[in-house]
Amino acid sequence: MFRLNVSPELRAHCPHYRCAAVCAEVTNTPFSQGLWQEIDSFTRELRATCTTDSIKLQPAIAATREAYKLCGKDPSRYRPSAEALRRRLLRGLELYRIDTLVDLINLVSLRTGYSIGGFDADKIQGSVLELGIGHAGEEFEGIGRGTLNIEGLPVWRDGKGGIGTPTSDHERTKMDLGTRRILAIINGYDGNTEALERAAAMTGELLRRYAASDGGTVAEAED
């Protein structure tokens, strides 16, 4: 299990920040029909009830956008992943099909509005992760994005460097078909611990259903 710390720098800008983390042993697969039926169902619901203008009003997304501003980043240029996923669906596009673990994390993010870091736990350096703020010139290779300017973004770092922001995770610790242990960090800038607990429970249930997992263990970040 990992220890999750929040740096004084991040806490000073985002005093309401809370998170939940799910760590579980898993079996990944290229595709899950049952999972995609759930994704398709959510897509129909979202398109029937939301607009691109209303996305940023969703509480978890609104709080993440505000955190970006407080940390020094423009959330309209570097969108939180949960917002970007919803916008993609409302533009009439389908989600990319990556693999079961990535698709599963995307579904939880879509449903809850939380930006979630999904990591291959065996690729993380050390047992302590700390949430801070990105620095000028800090190297970060976003998954499928190339070099990402993370200055002013909240960023989780392991013993080697940054591994995840609400906009994109790092190539170094990404999940793939060989992943056998997942660490999912659900980032809540709204401070709603009950909603975070529900999101963690949802993640565990989906892992049991589609990734041959026992649902894993849940931890919260420490100051």
SULRAFEN-V809099 format. One record per residue. N is the residue number from 1. RES is the residue in one small letter. PHI is phi in whole degrees, -180 to 180 (* if undefined). Layout:
N | RES | PHI
N | RES | PHI
//
This chain:
1 | m | *
2 | f | -103
3 | r | -96
4 | l | -111
5 | n | -117
6 | v | -111
7 | s | -69
8 | p | -58
9 | e | -61
10 | l | -70
11 | r | -62
12 | a | -65
13 | h | -85
14 | c | -131
15 | p | -66
16 | h | -92
17 | y | -60
18 | r | -140
19 | c | -148
20 | a | -128
21 | a | -130
22 | v | -116
23 | c | -119
24 | a | -150
25 | e | -83
26 | v | -140
27 | t | -124
28 | n | -89
29 | t | -139
30 | p | -66
31 | f | -160
32 | s | -128
33 | q | -62
34 | g | -63
35 | l | -62
36 | w | -71
37 | q | -65
38 | e | -68
39 | i | -64
40 | d | -64
41 | s | -64
42 | f | -64
43 | t | -59
44 | r | -63
45 | e | -64
46 | l | -61
47 | r | -67
48 | a | -86
49 | t | -122
50 | c | -125
51 | t | -127
52 | t | -63
53 | d | -73
54 | s | -86
55 | i | -57
56 | k | -71
57 | l | -90
58 | q | -60
59 | p | -54
60 | a | -67
61 | i | -69
62 | a | -59
63 | a | -68
64 | t | -67
65 | r | -60
66 | e | -66
67 | a | -62
68 | y | -58
69 | k | -61
70 | l | -67
71 | c | -88
72 | g | 108
73 | k | -122
74 | d | -85
75 | p | -71
76 | s | -84
77 | r | -95
78 | y | -123
79 | r | -74
80 | p | -58
81 | s | -61
82 | a | -62
83 | e | -67
84 | a | -62
85 | l | -64
86 | r | -64
87 | r | -62
88 | r | -60
89 | l | -65
90 | l | -75
91 | r | -82
92 | g | 88
93 | l | -93
94 | e | -93
95 | l | -70
96 | y | -67
97 | r | -95
98 | i | -102
99 | d | -163
100 | t | -61
101 | l | -65
102 | v | -65
103 | d | -62
104 | l | -66
105 | i | -62
106 | n | -61
107 | l | -66
108 | v | -62
109 | s | -64
110 | l | -63
111 | r | -69
112 | t | -99
113 | g | 86
114 | y | -84
115 | s | -81
116 | i | -121
117 | g | -86
118 | g | -115
119 | f | -123
120 | d | -77
121 | a | -61
122 | d | -78
123 | k | -97
124 | i | -78
125 | q | -90
126 | g | 87
127 | s | -113
128 | v | -119
129 | l | -117
130 | e | -129
131 | l | -94
132 | g | -135
133 | i | -123
134 | g | -64
135 | h | -106
136 | a | -60
137 | g | 80
138 | e | -70
139 | e | -75
140 | f | -158
141 | e | -103
142 | g | -69
143 | i | -64
144 | g | 70
145 | r | -120
146 | g | 73
147 | t | -65
148 | l | -114
149 | n | -78
150 | i | -99
151 | e | -58
152 | g | 84
153 | l | -97
154 | p | -61
155 | v | -143
156 | w | -85
157 | r | -123
158 | d | -102
159 | g | -67
160 | k | -105
161 | g | 155
162 | g | -65
163 | i | -126
164 | g | -161
165 | t | -129
166 | p | -66
167 | t | -89
168 | s | -161
169 | d | -90
170 | h | -91
171 | e | -58
172 | r | -62
173 | t | -116
174 | k | -71
175 | m | -79
176 | d | -150
177 | l | -67
178 | g | -90
179 | t | -66
180 | r | -119
181 | r | -137
182 | i | -110
183 | l | -120
184 | a | -114
185 | i | -108
186 | i | -97
187 | n | -96
188 | g | -116
189 | y | -84
190 | d | -90
191 | g | 73
192 | n | -87
193 | t | -67
194 | e | -65
195 | a | -65
196 | l | -65
197 | e | -63
198 | r | -65
199 | a | -65
200 | a | -66
201 | a | -64
202 | m | -62
203 | t | -62
204 | g | -61
205 | e | -66
206 | l | -66
207 | l | -64
208 | r | -62
209 | r | -76
210 | y | -122
211 | a | -129
212 | a | 49
213 | s | -114
214 | d | -87
215 | g | 97
216 | g | 76
217 | t | -113
218 | v | -117
219 | a | -134
220 | e | -114
221 | a | -70
222 | e | -107
223 | d | -71
//
